[in-house]
């Protein structure tokens, strides 16, 4: 696990929000990313992250389709087999957290099961993204994405 992401597992929601507010959106990721669920402020955040990775969610695979690299789609990698499932549109818009520019992962028109979910991510350091998960207008979880390095 990336050292920055590992440190985030120790932080409160407020501390993660401050990191997010101070970050720029960065580039929309391309290709495979490794995901880490963050149950901010919990004594069990490391355990939850490990269980989620093992049994539920491993990350996202981004495909950029717009010529300017500003929009595309993604699929989530789920189950222990990293099956790709649950498609979302990816584009830039304003964050629901602070109104500043962010990368939006929007399931509302692409997924029956996740249509009320909206993710937002910002690149905190090269290849490391901090994300917020919204259920409707309610924030439910934080997460991290790191670019997959096959080497």
C-alpha positions as CSV (number, residue, x, y, z in Angstrom):
1,X,0.0,0.0,0.0
2,X,1.2,3.5,-0.8
3,X,2.7,5.3,2.3
4,X,0.4,8.3,1.8
5,X,-2.7,6.2,1.6
6,X,-1.5,4.2,4.6
7,X,-1.2,7.4,6.6
8,X,-4.7,8.5,5.5
9,X,-6.1,5.4,7.3
10,X,-5.2,7.1,10.6
11,X,-6.9,10.4,9.9
12,X,-10.3,11.8,10.9
13,X,-12.9,12.8,8.3
14,X,-12.1,16.5,9.0
15,X,-8.4,15.9,8.4
16,X,-9.1,14.1,5.1
17,X,-11.5,16.9,4.1
18,X,-8.8,19.5,4.6
19,X,-6.3,17.5,2.4
20,X,-9.0,17.3,-0.2
21,X,-9.8,21.0,-0.1
22,X,-6.2,21.9,-0.5
23,X,-5.7,19.6,-3.6
24,X,-6.2,20.3,-7.2
25,X,-8.2,17.9,-9.4
26,X,-5.1,16.9,-11.3
27,X,-5.3,14.7,-14.4
28,X,-8.1,12.2,-14.8
29,X,-6.5,8.8,-14.2
30,X,-5.9,6.5,-17.2
31,X,-6.0,2.7,-16.9
32,X,-5.9,0.6,-13.8
33,X,-5.9,2.0,-10.3
34,X,-5.7,0.3,-6.9
35,X,-8.5,1.3,-4.5
36,X,-8.5,1.6,-0.7
37,X,-11.7,2.2,1.3
38,X,-11.2,4.6,4.1
39,X,-13.5,4.6,7.1
40,X,-12.2,7.9,8.5
41,X,-11.8,8.3,12.2
42,X,-12.5,4.6,13.0
43,X,-10.2,2.4,15.1
44,X,-11.0,-0.3,12.6
45,X,-10.1,1.6,9.4
46,X,-7.1,-0.6,8.5
47,X,-9.2,-3.8,9.0
48,X,-12.1,-2.4,7.0
49,X,-9.7,-1.4,4.2
50,X,-8.2,-4.9,4.1
51,X,-11.5,-6.7,4.2
52,X,-13.0,-4.4,1.5
53,X,-10.0,-5.0,-0.8
54,X,-10.0,-8.7,-0.3
55,X,-13.7,-9.4,-0.7
56,X,-15.4,-6.4,-2.3
57,X,-13.6,-3.5,-4.1
58,X,-10.1,-3.4,-5.5
59,X,-10.2,-0.2,-7.5
60,X,-11.3,1.3,-10.8
61,X,-10.2,1.1,-14.5
62,X,-10.4,4.4,-16.3
63,X,-10.9,4.8,-20.1
64,X,-10.6,8.4,-21.5
65,X,-12.7,8.9,-24.6
66,X,-12.7,12.7,-25.1
67,X,-9.9,14.1,-27.4
68,X,-8.9,16.6,-24.7
69,X,-8.6,14.0,-22.0
70,X,-11.3,15.7,-19.9
71,X,-14.0,13.0,-19.9
72,X,-14.5,9.2,-20.2
73,X,-15.9,6.2,-18.4
74,X,-14.7,3.7,-15.8
75,X,-15.6,0.3,-14.4
76,X,-15.0,-0.8,-10.8
77,X,-13.0,-3.9,-10.0
78,X,-15.0,-5.9,-7.5
79,X,-14.9,-9.4,-5.9
80,X,-11.7,-11.3,-5.1
81,X,-11.3,-11.9,-8.8
82,X,-11.2,-8.2,-9.7
83,X,-14.2,-8.5,-12.1
84,X,-15.0,-5.3,-13.8
85,X,-18.5,-4.2,-13.0
86,X,-20.5,-1.0,-12.3
87,X,-19.9,1.6,-15.1
88,X,-19.6,5.4,-14.4
89,X,-19.1,8.5,-16.5
90,X,-16.1,10.6,-15.6
91,X,-15.8,14.3,-16.1
92,X,-14.8,17.6,-14.4
93,X,-17.4,19.6,-12.4
94,X,-17.7,21.4,-9.1
95,X,-17.3,19.5,-5.9
96,X,-20.3,19.1,-3.6
97,X,-17.8,19.4,-0.6
98,X,-16.4,22.9,-1.4
99,X,-17.6,24.0,-4.8
100,X,-14.2,23.9,-6.4
101,X,-13.2,21.9,-9.5
102,X,-13.0,18.2,-9.0
103,X,-13.1,14.9,-11.0
104,X,-16.6,13.5,-10.8
105,X,-17.4,9.8,-11.1
106,X,-21.1,9.7,-11.9
107,X,-23.2,6.5,-11.8
108,X,-26.6,8.2,-12.2
109,X,-27.1,7.3,-15.9
110,X,-24.9,4.2,-16.2
111,X,-25.8,1.9,-13.3
112,X,-29.1,0.6,-11.9
113,X,-27.4,-0.5,-8.7
114,X,-25.3,2.6,-8.0
115,X,-27.4,5.3,-9.6
116,X,-27.6,7.3,-6.4
117,X,-23.8,7.3,-6.0
118,X,-21.4,10.1,-6.9
119,X,-17.7,9.9,-6.3
120,X,-15.3,12.8,-6.4
121,X,-11.5,12.6,-6.6
122,X,-8.6,15.0,-6.5
123,X,-4.9,14.2,-7.1
124,X,-3.0,14.9,-3.8
125,X,0.3,13.8,-5.2
126,X,1.3,12.3,-8.5
127,X,-0.7,9.2,-9.1
128,X,-2.4,9.3,-5.7
129,X,-6.1,10.5,-5.5
130,X,-8.3,11.1,-2.4
131,X,-11.9,10.5,-3.0
132,X,-15.3,11.2,-1.4
133,X,-18.4,9.0,-1.9
134,X,-21.8,10.6,-1.8
135,X,-25.1,8.6,-1.5
136,X,-27.5,11.2,-2.8
137,X,-26.3,14.4,-1.1
138,X,-25.0,12.5,2.0
139,X,-21.3,11.8,2.3
140,X,-20.8,8.1,3.3
141,X,-17.1,7.2,2.8
142,X,-13.7,8.3,1.8
143,X,-11.4,6.3,-0.5
144,X,-8.0,6.4,-2.2
145,X,-6.9,5.5,-5.7
146,X,-3.3,4.9,-6.7
147,X,-2.2,4.3,-10.3
148,X,-1.4,0.7,-10.8
149,X,2.3,0.0,-11.5
150,X,2.6,-3.4,-13.1
151,X,6.4,-3.3,-12.7
